[in-house]
Amino acid sequence: MSVEVCEIKEDKAIEVDLSDKLTKEDYGHFLPAVEAAIQRHGKIRMLVVMRDFHGWTAGALWEDIKFDFRHFRDIERLALVGQNRWEAGMAVFCKPFTTAKIKYFDLTAIEEAKQWIGDGLKASVTH
């Protein structure tokens, strides 16, 4: 499997770790977790970590496009963490498909990405 999902409940955030090539079947694995989090929290934040990631199959790309249109306004922040120059370009590519604030981080800055995803969440819960 090329996808692992971890929900960070107190932060209304989902971490998705991607490796290898993403397939349509992989979407069947992680989309239910993402959609359940959206149902529980309304807007969520996503941390997508790409390690040794080689893109999408055609079927996976179609699933991604459908997800983007269905959840255009449901993602508040999207942190993309990767190792390659083309992955950095994904932050620009994703902008027309979401209202989320999007930021790219190099894999060496994963802790900074996690902090950015969580910024303001705990403070907004207490007010």
URNORLIN-V832257 format. One record per residue. RES is the residue in one small letter. OMEGA is omega in whole degrees, 0 to 359 (NA if undefined). D_LAST is the distance of its C-alpha to the last C-alpha in Angstrom with 2 decimals. Layout:
<<RES & OMEGA & D_LAST> <RES & OMEGA & D_LAST>>
This chain:
<<m & 183 & 40.52> <s & 181 & 38.87> <v & 170 & 35.21> <e & 182 & 32.80> <v & 177 & 29.28> <c & 177 & 26.47> <e & 177 & 23.09> <i & 191 & 20.21> <k & 183 & 18.12> <e & 180 & 15.05> <d & 183 & 14.94> <k & 185 & 15.96> <a & 176 & 18.99> <i & 172 & 22.73> <e & 179 & 25.34> <v & 178 & 28.78> <d & 182 & 31.75> <l & 172 & 34.81> <s & 181 & 38.38> <d & 180 & 41.85> <k & 182 & 42.12> <l & 181 & 39.58> <t & 177 & 41.36> <k & 179 & 40.70> <e & 177 & 40.65> <d & 178 & 37.82> <y & 177 & 35.64> <g & 179 & 36.49> <h & 188 & 35.07> <f & 179 & 31.66> <l & 178 & 30.82> <p & 179 & 30.23> <a & 180 & 27.55> <v & 182 & 25.82> <e & 176 & 26.15> <a & 178 & 24.89> <a & 177 & 21.67> <i & 177 & 21.32> <q & 182 & 22.00> <r & 191 & 19.32> <h & 189 & 16.45> <g & 177 & 17.65> <k & 177 & 17.43> <i & 174 & 18.21> <r & 182 & 19.22> <m & 173 & 22.76> <l & 180 & 24.62> <v & 182 & 28.34> <v & 182 & 30.69> <m & 177 & 34.33> <r & 181 & 36.97> <d & 184 & 40.59> <f & 184 & 39.47> <h & 175 & 42.27> <g & 187 & 40.66> <w & 165 & 41.02> <t & 179 & 43.93> <a & 179 & 44.59> <g & 179 & 43.23> <a & 179 & 39.98> <l & 177 & 39.59> <w & 178 & 39.99> <e & 180 & 37.31> <d & 179 & 34.96> <i & 178 & 35.72> <k & 178 & 35.13> <f & 182 & 31.75> <d & 180 & 30.75> <f & 181 & 31.71> <r & 185 & 30.15> <h & 183 & 26.74> <f & 185 & 26.84> <r & 187 & 23.23> <d & 181 & 21.72> <i & 184 & 21.32> <e & 178 & 18.63> <r & 179 & 20.16> <l & 176 & 23.60> <a & 177 & 24.93> <l & 182 & 28.70> <v & 183 & 30.35> <g & 185 & 34.13> <q & 189 & 37.44> <n & 181 & 39.44> <r & 181 & 39.65> <w & 178 & 39.70> <e & 176 & 36.39> <a & 178 & 34.85> <g & 179 & 36.30> <m & 179 & 34.37> <a & 177 & 31.18> <v & 181 & 33.14> <f & 184 & 34.80> <c & 188 & 31.59> <k & 181 & 30.01> <p & 187 & 31.88> <f & 183 & 30.86> <t & 173 & 27.05> <t & 182 & 24.22> <a & 166 & 22.55> <k & 184 & 22.29> <i & 178 & 25.19> <k & 178 & 26.25> <y & 176 & 29.29> <f & 172 & 29.62> <d & 181 & 32.86> <l & 179 & 33.13> <t & 181 & 33.41> <a & 184 & 29.83> <i & 179 & 28.21> <e & 176 & 25.80> <e & 178 & 24.65> <a & 179 & 24.21> <k & 179 & 22.08> <q & 180 & 19.82> <w & 178 & 19.65> <i & 184 & 18.79> <g & 182 & 15.82> <d & 174 & 14.53> <g & 183 & 10.89> <l & 182 & 10.40> <k & 178 & 9.13> <a & 182 & 6.72> <s & 179 & 5.41> <v & 183 & 5.63> <t & 182 & 3.83> <h & NA & 0.00>>
